[in-house]
Amino acid sequence: MVMSGKEIITKLPTAQLFNSIVKSGIDIGASFIHIEPSSETVIVKYRVDGNLLEADKIPKKRFNGLLDKIKTLANIPPGHNDLIASGKFKFTLNNSTYRLLIYIIPTINGEKVTIKLHSDDVLTLDIKQLGFWGDSLITIQDNLLLKKGLMVISGPGDSGKSTTLATLLNNIETSRNIATLEDPVEYKIKSANQIQINPKTKLTFQSAIKILLKQDIDILMISEIHEKKLASLVIDLAAHKRMVITSIYADSAARTITKLSELDTQTTSLAYLLRLVINQRLLKKLCDKCKVCVPLDKEASSKLNDIFQLNKASHIEYIHQLEKDYLLEHSSNQKESLRLSTKLSTTKSKIKHIYKAKEGGCTECLGRGYKGRLMVFEILKNNQSIENLILGNAKETLINNQAVKNGMISILLDALVKALVGDTTLEEVFHIANNYMVV
């Protein structure tokens, strides 16, 4: 973290003050830095693993100098403190380069600054590192070999969709011609021709797609579908024997399909061209150094029964098997697999124990009990049964139920398995359950 407010003010000139704020954010893995003026002071906050942490307070008298420094670096004209402004620049720390996206908006107490941090390094994650496993991992690997069709990543805001998009492209063989249309470009992808959308120069999604169709593109990634016109273009692209990978805001895999149908009237084309939908969330990851194992209490047991119907023998047996499969897949050898099998949270008839964050945490997790985040998923594969439902404009419930019959592991079940093995907590599972609706 940064030094205490008084220490910063007395020892650091403006440029070093700003560098210290940014460095602290990078050191603790922040995705955003907020510099918020109040009536008396200026508060620095960091968004870490989804949580907003207050770090320091800076006297108002230092704020104008700090604000001018940020505007200068971001190529934002000084003054005009009643206008919305944005800019960007690069920041280097420990041989790594970061892109800082600056957003400034006036408030009654002065201009609020939000800084979005992006690493400028090439993304190196593989698909398994994202959290895919079992049949889901095989499904994605198989679909990345296809020559045409549509793959859609969905989820609410801050669910890691951009990371998944970039990682999928990063794991496609380099012999294929890949282009991306992004707004903004968030990750560098080693084998892709990445294009930043810029309406000011008339470089829009629509204009770029027309040119790319003439440039022998095999795979096109479009960062997000946000309007009907773009949805139609995406379907047209897939119909032109291209593989298109994109994202959309939707709360479930089934909802993704009905939302695409609402955005585009080409229901027949969607039914035939859609390959799969990946719906995802980001959950807080337990700190491996200090997490604790505790017996399952009655309240949590009751909630689990309501969500997963654990009173049915077939359900708990299925969850038990999934936990075993997950641990087996993540063990490095047979000896490790045997060791992990003795620590199963489940039997064929019950859940024995769960994992929780240690109160007060440890030095590794800065006293929070959590460190980092992990993804959970549900993957809906298109097949004849789903295709027929799309053609019939079926409701989400019918699509979801059919996908489960076809073998889809729901996002709730994926979260539960990862909680049982100690990657996250039941509280995170319950949070998803409260916000996950298929109606």
Disulfide bonds with the S-S distance in Angstrom:
none
